[in-house]
Amino acid sequence: MSWRSFQVSSCGTHHLDEGGQPVYSERFDEVLKFHAPGLAPVLRCGLAWHVLSDGTAAYDRRFIRTFGFYEELAAVVAPDGWHHIFADGNNAYTRRHAWCGNFQQGRCAVRDHDGNYFHITPCGKDAYPTRWRYAGDYRDGIAAIQTADGYSTHIELEGSLLHGEWFVDLDVFHKGFARARDEDGWMHVDFQGRPVYARRFQTVEPFYNGQARVERFDGTLEIIDETGASLVELRPARCSEFASLSGDMVGFWRTQTIGTAVELGVFDVLPAAEREVADQCGLHTDGARRLLRALGELDLATRQENQWTLTARGELLQADHPLTLADAAVEYAGPFTVMWGRLPDALRKSTCWTAPDVFGEVARDDSRRLGHHRMLRSYARHDYAEVCRALDLCGDERLIDAGGGLGVLAQLILDAHPSVYITVLERPEVVAMAPSASRVCWRSGNLFEPWEIEADAVVLSRVLHDWNDTEAMQILRHARAALPRHGRLFIVEMLLLDQSVSGALCDLHLLMATGGRERSAEHFGRLLAATGFEFAAVRRLTALPSVIVGVAS
């Protein structure tokens, strides 16, 4: 009788033969399947080892946990860390890891004690020098890895990139295709990292004999072929396109409901009963009830008996929240809604439309100025935490944060590099609002006039997207004048991708709010080349923006 036919019992304490009979008399707390060369992991009383087909120990050593043998090596957990052993219980190598996978094709994914992933060879040596945020198993000589920015690609056995294309999520290849997700959804890609069809889905399964099961964004399940064409519908849509489109068209309901609740102060009086909200916010009782129910539908508030409390999302709309979006809600429901009303004029060939001077309007309105810059501060606090790492500063630079707002990014840089000397160049009314205890040097100025300041590096964080190409190049030329040759420029922006529509609505918003635009990396490359910079790199972040690096030529 061969161990290959043994199965784990339903209680998980021993193994059974083909006839369902125990193959040995021993009982354990836990057993796993047998693997070549005929050993199975077992656990009893907090000790783990491997047993032979008759239930006897394969060796004398004991571990915290043991796993199955793959390519003649098994992962084990010992008091000094994870590693691999041979069938006789001896160590395969001396190194210890925070975690080990199983060997596939002479490679095994491991995690070091700093949280980095990489692959090792059977003798325990690095398969390549690079460290990743995550690394999966190899299949057919290819593995999927993820970098610190959250994007994934494929690598070959020696660690080199297979195709150099990057995705939001990624799987290994199966039958010549890999499941991949970009900003628009899931699809399949070939060995060159190219999508094999244009469609995107909520989920996709691997291809099997030329067909794959997928789920569309409306909930429809279907079978597609390798061109993305639908072959069979397995389940109709859960949400009709009519209902989905109708929901999109009434998005202003949400905007106005949230903006109204902020303006009336509802988020700052919860938790409270409906009558208390009505009294404190000066509302009719029926009005308070109807507004609170709407906030409940938006998952901003929840009711327990007679008490309404805020959800985690709703707390972000409280005025004193560190990441408050209360000011953003008022801007979107008020001035920005008015701006968007002229979108047809902005897009027509024959029009007298011109972009609004939003910065001038904000500067002239004391109450709006405070809220507008609090809004920008919240977005900065949320998105800029990783920017400091991506800048890769030496730590002693003279740095200009041009258009740096209330100095959120500047303060983050100083926290990471206390010896950096940072000057925030901003409009006079913004400098007047600057934190008094800040270690930042504040300088009033106009980005479109000579800066009259020198530095080793310049940061333009969400500045260029507010302007058209002509104006953006004017700012870039002033940045170049402030830098020596080989000085560095860091542009922090969301990047548009050629094969994706993600970010298109933000692009329209910038058109309506400032006359600006979102851009692709290639577009920024052209602007840099025209203004005295060499395009050096794009550093992606897990947050929305990326960092484009230019070097003064």
N, C-alpha and C positions, 0 to 999 in steps of 0.2 A: 504494500500500500504506500503510495507516494504522498509526501507532505504537500505536493502541489494541489491536491484535491481537498485538503483540510479547510474547514470553515470555522469562523469564530462562533461560539455558541450564542444564543439569544441573550443570555445573562452576561456575556462578555468575560467569563471567568476561566474558560478552557476552550479547547478545539474539538471539533467533531469530524468524523470521517464521512465518506460519501453516503453511508447508511444512516447518518445522524447519531452515531454512537461516539462517546468520548474516546479519544485516542490515548489518553493517559489518566492516571488517578489524581494527579496534582490539581489543586484549585488555586487561582490567583485573584487578586483584586481587579486586575485588568489584563487582557491579552490583545495583541494586534495580529494581523495576518502573517503567515509565513512568507518569507522571501528567500531567493537564492542567496547562499548555498543551503537552504533548508533550516533557517533559524527564524524564530519569532520573538518579538519584544514582549516582556511580561513585567508586571508591577505587583509587589506585595509588601504591605507594611512600610510603605515609603521607600522601598528599595527596588531598583529596576535592573534587569539583565536580559539576556537572550537565552532561549531554551532550544534544545534539539527536538526532533519530531516525537520523542518519547517523553517529553516534559522535563527532562533533566537539564541542568545548567550547562551551557556551552563553554563556560569559563568561570573562574572564581571571583572576579571583580564584581562590584555592585555600584550602581549609579543612581542619580536622582530620577532620570528618565532615559528611556532608550527608544529608538525608532527603527524602522525596517532597513534592511541592507539594499543598497542600490550601487551597482558596479563594484561589488565586493566591499563596500564601506558603509557603515551605519553611523548616523548622528546620535550622539549621547550628550546628556547634561551631567556634568560632574561639579563638585563644590567649587572648583576653580574656573568653570566656564564650559561652553559648548565646544565639542570637537568631534572627530570621527575615529572609529576603531575598526580593526580587522575582525574577521570571524573568530579569531582566538582570543579576543578581548584586548589585544595590545593596541596602543595608540598608533594612528597613522602618521601623526606629526606632533610637534610639541606646542604649537600655537593654541591659544584659546580665544573664543569669540563670544559675543553677546547672544548670538543665534546662528544656527547652521541650517541649511536646507539639505536636499539630497543630491547626490551626484547624477548628472545627466550629461552624456557626451564628454566625459572627462573634466567637467566643470561643476562647481557647486557655489550657489549664492550664499554669502555669509554677511552678517552685520557686525561691525566692530563696536567697541564700547563708547565711541563718539556718535553712534547712530548712523554711520555710513555703510552703504552696501557695496559689495564688489564680488568677484568670483575668484575661487582658488582652484588649484590643480590637486590631484590626488595626494601629492606629497606635501600639501599645505601651503604652497607658495602662491603669491599673487599671480593671477593669469594676465594681468595688465596693471599699470600704476594708477589708473583713474579711480576715484570714489564717486558713488552715485547716491542719490537720496533713496532710491529703491532699485533692486535688480531682481529679475525673475529667472526661471529655469531656461536652459537652452533647449531648443528643438530644431533639428536639422541645421545645427551650427549657428543659430540666430537666437538672441534673447532680447526681451524688451526691458529698457531701463528708464528711470525717471530722474531728472536733475532737480536741483534745489528750487528752480523756478516753477516746478509743478508740471513741466512738459516732458513728454516721453518720445523716445525713438528706439531704433533697433541697432544692436551691435553684433559684430561677428566674434568668433572664438577668442581672437587676440585683443578684443576690446575696441577695435576701430568701428566707426560709424558705417552702417550698411548703406544708407541712402542720404542721410543728413536732413531728412524731413522730420518735423516735430509736431506732436499732437497733444491734445488735452488728456487723452487716455489711449492706451494701446495694448494689444494682445500679441502673442507669438503667432507665427504663420501656421496655417492649417490648410493643406491641399492647395498651396500656392498663394493664399490670401490671408491677410491679417485684419482682424477687427480694429478699427481706429475711430476716434472721436475728435472732431474739431469743434470750433465755437458754435457750429450750426447743428451738430448732431453726430450720430454714428453712421459709419459706412465701412466698406472693405477697401483695402489698398493692396497694391502689388509689391514686388520686391524692390521697385524703385521708389516706393513710398507714395505712389500716385493713386488717387481715388479711381476705382475701376468704373464708376458711374457717378452721375451728378447728384442723385437724390441723397437725402439725409433722413435718418430715422431716430426714434426714441431708443430703440434697442435693436441689435442684430445678433444672430447666431452665426457660428462658422459655416462655411459652405460644405455641403455633403453631396457628393455626386452632382455638382453643378448647380445646386439649389440651396437657399438659406431661408430660414424663418426670421421675419422681422416684424417690428411693431412700429406703426406710424405714430406721429404726434397726436393724432385724433383718437388713438386707441385701436385702430384697425390692425388686425394680424393678417399677414399675407406671406406667401412664398414668392421669392424673387429668383431670377436667374443671374448669371454672372455679369450681365449688362445692366442690372438693376430693374429690369422689366418685371411687372407683376404677372405671376403665373396662376396663382390660386388665392382667393380671399378666404381666410380661415375664420375670421370674426369681423362683423361690421364695425363701423366707427362707434365709439362710445359717446363722442361729442361731434355733432354735425359741423361741417364747415360753416353753415349758416349761423349756428349758435356761437361758434368760435369767433367769427367775424363780427357778429353783433356785440359780443363781449368786448372786443377790441375797440369798437366804435364808441362805446360808452365809458371808455377809460377816464374821461373827464369827470364822471360821477365820483370816482375814487379820489381824483385830485382835489375836487372841490369839497368833498366830505372831510378829507384829512385837513385841508387848509382851514376850513371853517371850524373844526374842532380845536385846532391850535389857536386860532384867533379868539375863540370864545373861552379859552383857558381850560377846556375839559380835561386834557391830559395831566394838568397840574393839580387837579382836585381829587383825582382817583387815588385810592379806592374810596368809593362812596355809593350810596343808594341813589336811585333816580331822582328822588325829591331833593336830596342834598345837592346833587349836580345842578338841578334846576335853580335852586336858591342861590348857590355860590356863583353861578355863571350868568344869572339873570335871564333864564330861559323859561318858557312855558313847560309845565310838567310833561305834556304830550310831546313837545319838541325835544326835550332831554331824552325821553324814552326812545323816540324814533332815531335820534342821532346815535345814542349808545348802541342800539341794535345794529345800525349800519357799521359802527366800529367793530362790533362783534363779528359781522360777516367778513370784514377785512382782516380779521385775526389780530386786531390791535387792542381789544378789550374782551373780557370774558365775564360771564355772570354766574355767581354762585349764590343761590337763594335770592336775596334782595340786594346783594352787594355786587357792584361792578369793579373789577380790578384790571390793571394793565397786563398785557402779555409782554414777553421780552421785546417783541417788535414795537409795541405801544410805548414802552419806556424810552425808546429812542426819540420820541416826540415830546418828552418833557424838557422844559426850558433849561434845567440845570444838569441834564445828562452830559457827560464829557464828549459824547459823539452826537449831540442833539441834532436832529433833522427838523426841528420845529421851524427854524428860519427858512430852510429849504422848502418846506410845505407852503409857507406863506408866499415865497417867491414864485413857486410853480403855479399856485392857484391864482396869483394876482398878475404881476407884471409880465411874467413869461407867457401866461395864457394869452394876454393881449398881443404880445409879440407874434406868437404862433398864428394868430388870426390873419396875418398878412403873408402867410406862406405862399398862396397862389401868386401874389404880386412878385415875391422874391424869385420865383422860378420862371416867370414869363419872359419872353424875349423883349417885348415892348412894355416897359414899366418905368415908373418914376421912383420905385422903391430903392431906398438906401439903408444900409445896416444901421441900427440904432447905436448911439454912443452910450452903451450901457454903463461904462465906467464913469463917464461924466454925469449921467443921471444919478448914479449911486452917490457920487461925491457931493452932489448938490442937495441930497435928501438925507438929513441927519438920522432919522429913524431907520430908513432903509439901509443906510451905510453900515450901521452897527449889525443889523441882521444879515446883510449880504456877506460881510466878512466873517461873521460867526459861522455861516453856512460853509464858506470855503475852508474855514479852519477845521470843521468836522470832517469834511471829505479828506483833507490833508492828514489829519490824525488817523483816519481809517486806512488810507492807502500808502502812506509814506514810510511805514515802519521798516520795510525791507530795502528801501532805496539806499540807505547808508551803506549796506553791504555791497550793493551793486556798483556803487561809485568806486570802490576799491582804492580809497585814499591812502596816502602814506601817513598822514596824521599831522603834518606840519605846514600844509598848504595855506596860501592866501586865497580865499574863495569868495566869489561874488554870487549871491543868490538873487538873480535879477527877477523882479516881479514876484518876490518871495512872500507876499501877503503878510500875515501876522507872525511869520517866523517859525512855523511849526517844523518844517524841514530843517531849517538852520539850527534849531534847538536839538533836534534828533542827531544831527551831525556832530554838534558840540558834545552831546552826551557820549557819543561813540569815540570822538577824537577831540579831547579837551584842548589840544594845542593848535587846532586849526583856527585861523583868524577869518571870521566870516563877516562880510558886509552884505546886508539886505538892501537892495536898491529898489525903492518903491515910490509911488505917488505920495505927495506931501500929506494928504488926508489919511492915508494908511499909516505912514510913519507916526503921525500924531496919535494913533491908536495902539502903538506898539507897547508890549509889556515893559514896565519901567525897570524891573529887576533883571532883565535879560542880559546875557553875556554877549549878545549880538551887537555889532556896530550897524546903526541904521543910517541910511543916506537917502535924502529926498532927491528925486530926479525923474526924468522922462526917458523911457526906453528908446524913444525915437530921436533923441538928441545925444551928442557925445557924452559918454559916461564920466570921463575925466577921472578914471580910477584904473589901477592895474592889479592883476591877480595872476595866480598860477592856474586857476581853473574857474569856469563859469558854469552855474546851474541855471537852466531855464525849465522850470517845472510847471507844466500846464500853462505855458505862456504863449507859445507859438500857435497853438490851436485856436487862439482867439483872433487870429489875423489872417488875411489873405497872403498869397505868396510874396507879393511885392513888399508888404509891410513886414512879414516874417523875415525876409532877407535883409531889410533895413536893420532890424534888431540883431540879426546874426552878424552883420558887418560891425556893429558897435561892440558886440561880444568879441569879435576877432581883434579889434583894435585894443581891447583891454588885456589881451593875452600875448605872451612871447611865443616864438616859434616852438612847436611841440607842446604848447599849453593845451589843456584838455577842456572840452565842452561836453556837458552832460545835459541831454534833452530828455525830460521825463514826460512821456505822453502815452496815451493809448494808441496802439498801432492797428490800422486796417490791414486785413489780409486779402490778397488778390482773389483767392478761391472761396471767400466767405463774405456773407452780408452782415456779419456781426459788427455793431458799432455804427450802422447806417443812420439810425434814429438820433444818436448823439451828434453825428455829422450834421444832420438837418437842424438840430437844436443850436449848434454853434453858428450856423448860417443865420438863423433868426435872431439870436441874442447878440452876436458881435460881428457877423460877417465873416467869421473864421471857418475852419474846417478841420476834420480829422484827416490824418495822412498815413500812408504806408511807409515802410522802412525805405523803399526805393524812392519815394517822393522826398523824404527827408534827405536821402543821399544826394539828390539833385540840388536841393537848397544848400546843403553844406558845400558841395563842389563849387557852387556859384559865389560863395562868400568867403573863400579862403580856408576851408577846412577839408580834411580827408575823413571819409567815413571809416570808422575803425571797428565798431562792433554794435550789436544789439544784445542787451542783457535783459532777458525776460524775468518777470517777477510773478509770484503767485497772486499778487494783487492785480488790479485792472491795468495800471500803466506798465510800460517797459522803459528801459534806459537806453537811449541811443548815444553812443560815444563818438565824438568827433575830435580830431587832433589838428591844431592850428598848423597850416603848411607855410 
